[in-house]
Amino acid sequence: MILINFVIVLGILIFVHELGHFIVAKLTGVKVEKFSLGFGPKLIGRTFGETEYLISVFPLGGYVKMFGEGGIVEGATDQYDGTNSTEVAHDVESDESGEKPLVISEEDKARSFANKSPLQRIAIVIAGPLFNIFFAWLVLIVLFMISYPVLTTRVKPLKDQPAARAGLLKNDLIVAINGKEVIEWEEIAPIIAMSKGALDIRVERNGAYKTLQIIPDMGTIHNLFGEPNRQPIIGVVPVGEVKNISFPPIKAVVIGTKKTWYFIDITISSMVKLVQGIVPLKSIGGPIQIADLANQAAKQGSSNFFLLLALISINLGILNLLPIPILDGGHLMFNSIELITKRPVSQKVREYAQQIGIVLLLGLMILAFYNDIARFFVGQG
């Protein structure tokens, strides 16, 4: 089941990502030669129209292969200027000098990825990550309409803290703070942190409602990244109660949008703090951790599974926007430079940058696998 859940999660997210590239490539008139889930040798392949659709051996990725993706296609009598000659191998013939003049139709020339404008190429490249984020947004909206799991505001007061002194009891459910409704545990701390003076906290206790006035103390709490912050506190912890909530469609769209942005913000902040050394490198997880999380979420129910799917989809989208040459963000960077300077980045620079990108990505993958092994097989981390 761990393997099945892993394949389901990764398969869905890869499909969504590559579908973004595929759709925008088609809309901009680019000839798509292959659409593959996975990479390496193909397991299954079917051709419909001009595109071959594949399921390949290794499920840790996928790709959309577009005609002329490797370099500039000038015309039927000019030379192919790219390094990846396999991109147009079926359209070239070698002469005695060893050079490879292109033999392509004007239609194919017009449908080459390389011959599209920088803006069109940017649209194709960015579509994959944006589709991941858009997919997560839709998933979250549907969850908020049907069943979204949250840690409730049912709390336990800490001894000798403001909440306990004001009469808050264990299993009281906080329903509002200063007239502002609260539904999940995550909403409480930000409201208290912004407070000035006494708080009117409305609680539900054994079916009855009661309002308590609590004067916060200044205290230290640690945020999601383990950073200490001095701010007002009332001294409560959640009892660990989880429930599923739902909202009407319009409100679900509003809350789903806010939650999507929250996950985007957390993902970007995590990456920044990773570079700063605030978040330890051992927190990076790989396929084994994804498989374990997917399995745990599936056991907890479909709502938790789809919530995890949305979160990983956002992570995948943001990660692919990083300006690392081998990722979408790297291609986005090169095309943006061309758009600004009105001239393409030289092929040599692209080659060197891609080599650096491959090294960085391999290093990240090795670190992720090492952390997974240490975490799940050695018991570290």
N, C-alpha and C positions, 0 to 999 in steps of 0.2 A: 504493500500500500504506500510506503514511503516513496518508492520509485515511481509508482503510478501518479501520485499527487505532484511529485516533482516535474514529471513530464507534462502533466496537464498545465501546471502554472507556467512553466517555461515555454511550452508550446503556444499557449494563448498569447503571452506577451510578445514572443518573437513574431507570431503571425500579425498581431496588431501593428507592430513596429514596421515590418516589411510591407504591410498593406499600405501604410502611409506613403512610403517611397513609391510603391507601385502605382497607386491611384494618381498621385500628382505627376509622375512620369508620363502616364497615359494622357492626362489632361493637357500636358504641355507638348504632346506629340512625340515623345521619345519612344523609340522602339525597345521594348523589354524582351530580352531573349530568354531569361530564366527567372523563376521565382522559387526559392528553395527554403524549406524549413529544415534547419540543420546544415552541416557542411561536411565535406569529405565525399567518399563514394556514395552514389545514389542508391537508395533502397527501392523507391517507387518513382516512376516518372511518366507523365502524360503530357502530350502537347495539344494545346487548344489554340487555334489561330496561329499567331507568330511566337507564342510564349510556351516554354516548357515548364511545367509545374512539378517540383521535386520534393520528396522527403528523403533527406540524406542521413548518413550513419550517425554522425555526432550531433546530439541535440542541443549543444551549448551555444547556438547562434543560428544565423540564417543570412540570406542575401538576396538582393534583386540585381541581376546582371543586365546592364543596359548597353546597347550598341554604342561604340565609340567612347566608352567610359574611361579608357586608358590614356587618351591623348586627343590631339586636334585632327579632325578629318577635313582636309582642305578641298579635295575633289578627286575626280577619276584619274587625273594624270599626275597628281602630286604625291608626296611621300607621307607615310604615316609617322607622326612625330612623337608617338607615345612609347612607353617602355613595355607595356603589357600588350604585346602583339596578339596574344590569344583572344583579346576582346573582338578582333575583327579577322580572325584567322580564316574564316570561311569566305572572306571577301578579298583575300590578297593572294598574289602569286609572286614567287621569287624569280628575278631575272639573273643573268650571268654574273652581275656585279654583287649579287647577294642582297641587293636592296629590295624593298617590298612595296612596289607601287600599288596603290589602292585601286581596285576595280569595283566601284560601287555606283549605284544609280543616284541621280540627283535627289530622288525621293528619300533614299537611305541617308544621303548626306544631310538633308534637312531634318531627319529624325535622329541624328546622332546627339547623344548627351553632350559631348564636347562642343558641338556647334550651337548649342542653345545659349541664350544670353546669361550673364552672371545671375541676374535676378531669378530666372527660371531654374537654374541649377541650385541656387540657394533654396528656392521653394521645395524642390525635390529632396534635397538633403535634410532640411529641417522638418519635413513632413513626418519622418519616422519618429523622432522624439516627441513631437507635438501630438501625434496620434496616441502615443503611450499616455501622455498627460490627459488628453481628451477622453481616452478610454477610462482612466481612473476617475475622472470627474463624473462620467455617466454612471459608473458602478456605484460611486458614493451617493449620487442622487437617488438611484433605485433603492439602495440600502436604506436611506433615510425615509423613503416612501413606504418601504415594506418592513424592514427589521434591521435596525442598526444597534450593535452591541456597545454599551457604555458601562463604565464603572460609576455606580450611583453616588449620590451625595449623602448616603447613610454613613454616619461617622461615629468615632469614639473619641471623647475628649482625653487629652493627656493630663496627668496629675499636676496640680498646682499651676496650670496654665489658664489664660483668660477665659476660655470657653467653659472649663470646669468650674471656675470661680463664679461664673454667671449663671450656672445651673443647667448647662447642656449635659445630657445624659447619653450613655452608650446606646446606639441604634436609633438615635434621633435622625430624622431625614431633613436636611436643610433644603428648603424649597425656594427661598428668596433671601437676598442680601440687599438692604437699603431699597427694597421695592423691586429689585431686578431679579427676575426668575432665573434659577440655576437648575440644570437638568443632569449634568455630569460632573464628576469630581474635578476635571481639568479646569472648569470655569471658576472654581472657588478662589484659588490663590491669586490670580490676576486682579480680581475685584478687591480683595483684601489689601493687596499690595498698593493699589491706587487710592486707598481710603485715607481720610483725614479725620481723626477723632473716633467717636463711638460708632458702632455698627448696629443697625437693627436687623437681627437675623431671625427669620421666620422658619420654624421647624414643624414637622408633622410627627406627633408622638402618640402611638396607639390609636390612630384615627382622629385625633384632635389636633388643632393648630395652636401654636404658642409663639409669641414674639419675645426674643431675649435681646437685651442691650449688652453688647460686649465691647469692651475697650481693648484694642489690640496692644500687645507689647512689641517692642523691636526685637527681632530675633534673626537667626541665620538659617536659611534654607538652601538646599542645593538644587540647581535646575537639572534639566534633562541630561546635560553634559557633565554634571558633577561639579559645576562651578558654584562656590558659595556666594550668596547674596544677602545683604542686610535689608530687611523690609518688615513691615507690620505683619504679625502672625497672631492667630487666636489659639493655636495648640490643638489641632484635631488631625486625625488620620482616618482614612477610609476603612470600613470594616471588611471590604472586599466583595461587596454585593455587586453582581453584574445583571443587567436587564437589557432587553431589546426595546427600542423606542421607534416610533414612526410619526410621520408628519404628512399633512396634505401636500399635493404636488408642488405648489408655488413655494411654500416654505421649505420643502425638501430641496428645491433648486438653490434657494438662498443659502441654506445651511450646508448643502453639499459643496457649493462654490467656496464658502469660507473654509471648510475642512480641507478641500483640495489645496487651497493657498497655504493653509497651515502646514500640510505635509510637504509642500514645495519648499517653504521657508525652513522647516526642520531639516530637510535633505541638504539644502544649500549650506545652512549653518553648520551641519555636521561635517561637510567636506572642508569648509573653511577652517573649522576648529581642528580637523585632522591634520591639515597642513601646519597649523600653529602649534601642534603638539598637545593641545588641550584634550582632545579625544585620542586615546591610545591606539596604536596600529593594530593591537590584538583584537580590537572591536570589529575589524573588517572581516566579513564572512564571505564564503564562497558557495559553490553548489551544494555541499553537504549541509551547510546551515540553512540554505533555502529549502532543501528537501525536508529537513527536520521541522522547520517552522510551518511549512505547508502541511505536513502530516499532523502536527499539533493543532493547527487551525481547523483542519478537516474534522478532527475528533470533537472539536468544540462546537461544530455546526456550520452550516453553509454561510451564515452571516459573517462569522470570523474568517472563513476561507476567502470570501470575496473581499473582505476588508484588507486582508493580507495581500491579495492579488492587486488591489488598487495601490497600496503602499509600495509594493515592489515595482509596479508599472511606473510610478512617479520617479522612483529611484533610477530605474533604467533610462527613462527619458532624460533626466537631468544629467546622469553620468555620460550619456552619449553626446551631450552638448558641450562637454569639456573640450578645450582647444588642443586636443591630442591628435596628431595627424591621421592616425589610423581609424579614429572614431569620426562620427558625423560632424562633431564640433571642429575637427581639423579641416575637413572639406569645406565646412561653412566659413572657416577663417580664410582659407585660400581664395574662395570665391568672393568673399567680402573685400579682400585686398584687391582683387581684379576689378571689382565694381568701383572701388575708390580710385585706383591708379589708372584704370582704363587699359591695363595690360596684365596678362596672366603671369602668375608666379612661375619661374623657370622650372623645367623638368628636373634639373639637378637638385634644386632646393627642395622640391617635392620628394625626391628620392631619399635625400638625407633626412628630411623631417619624418618620413614614414618609417625609416629604419630606427630613428630615435623613439617614435611612437610605439613600434613593435616591442622594443626593449622595455619601455615603461609599462606597457600592457602585460607583457610576460612577467615582469617583476611583480605587478599587482596580483596577477593570477597565482603566482607561486606563493606570495604572502597569504592570499585568501585560503588556498589549499592547506598551507602550513597551520594557519589559525584553526581551520576546521578540524584538522587531525589532532591538534593539541587540545581543542575544546571537547571533542566527542570521543576520542580514543585514549588520550593521555590524562584528561581531566583537568587541564589547565585553562586559564582564560575565563 
